[in-house]
Amino acid sequence: MIISVVISSFILPFVGMFLDTYPAIKIVPLAFLFRCFTTYAFYLLNDPSSVWAYVVCVLMIVATILESNTVDSIFSKNLVKETRGMLCGL
C-alpha cells in the first residue's frame, strides 16, 4: 500500500498536466481500459505472495486513481455549473 502511495505521488502531477493539455473525454476510455487490464492481470495470478502479485496490486491502485482524476477533470471543466454541483453533492 505504501508503495502505491509513493508511486502515485510521483505519477499524479504528470497526469494532471496531461489532463490539462488533452481533453479528458478522450482519456477516460484509456483509463478504464488500463483498469480493466490490471483487473484481468489480477485474475490471472496464481501465487498471491509473488512479486508479480505486488506489481499488479500497485498498478491496480494507480489505475483507480487515474480513473478518478480523469472523471473529476470532466466534472470540474466540462459540465454545466448546476449539473456539476448536483453530481458532486450526490
Contacts in CASP RR format, 6 or more apart in sequence:
PFRMAT RR
TARGET T0000
AUTHOR 0000-0000-0000
METHOD contacts of the structure
MODEL  1
MIISVVISSFILPFVGMFLDTYPAIKIVPLAFLFRCFTTYAFYLLNDPSS
VWAYVVCVLMIVATILESNTVDSIFSKNLVKETRGMLCGL
1 61 0 8 1.000
3 54 0 8 1.000
3 58 0 8 1.000
4 57 0 8 1.000
4 58 0 8 1.000
4 61 0 8 1.000
4 62 0 8 1.000
7 58 0 8 1.000
7 62 0 8 1.000
8 61 0 8 1.000
8 62 0 8 1.000
8 65 0 8 1.000
11 62 0 8 1.000
11 66 0 8 1.000
12 65 0 8 1.000
12 69 0 8 1.000
15 66 0 8 1.000
15 69 0 8 1.000
16 69 0 8 1.000
16 73 0 8 1.000
18 27 0 8 1.000
19 27 0 8 1.000
19 69 0 8 1.000
19 70 0 8 1.000
19 73 0 8 1.000
24 70 0 8 1.000
24 71 0 8 1.000
24 73 0 8 1.000
24 74 0 8 1.000
24 77 0 8 1.000
24 78 0 8 1.000
25 74 0 8 1.000
25 78 0 8 1.000
27 70 0 8 1.000
28 67 0 8 1.000
28 70 0 8 1.000
28 71 0 8 1.000
28 74 0 8 1.000
31 63 0 8 1.000
31 66 0 8 1.000
31 67 0 8 1.000
31 70 0 8 1.000
32 67 0 8 1.000
34 63 0 8 1.000
34 66 0 8 1.000
35 60 0 8 1.000
35 63 0 8 1.000
35 64 0 8 1.000
35 66 0 8 1.000
35 67 0 8 1.000
37 63 0 8 1.000
38 56 0 8 1.000
38 59 0 8 1.000
38 60 0 8 1.000
38 63 0 8 1.000
39 60 0 8 1.000
41 56 0 8 1.000
41 59 0 8 1.000
42 56 0 8 1.000
42 57 0 8 1.000
42 60 0 8 1.000
45 52 0 8 1.000
45 53 0 8 1.000
45 56 0 8 1.000
47 53 0 8 1.000
75 84 0 8 1.000
75 87 0 8 1.000
75 88 0 8 1.000
76 84 0 8 1.000
79 87 0 8 1.000
END
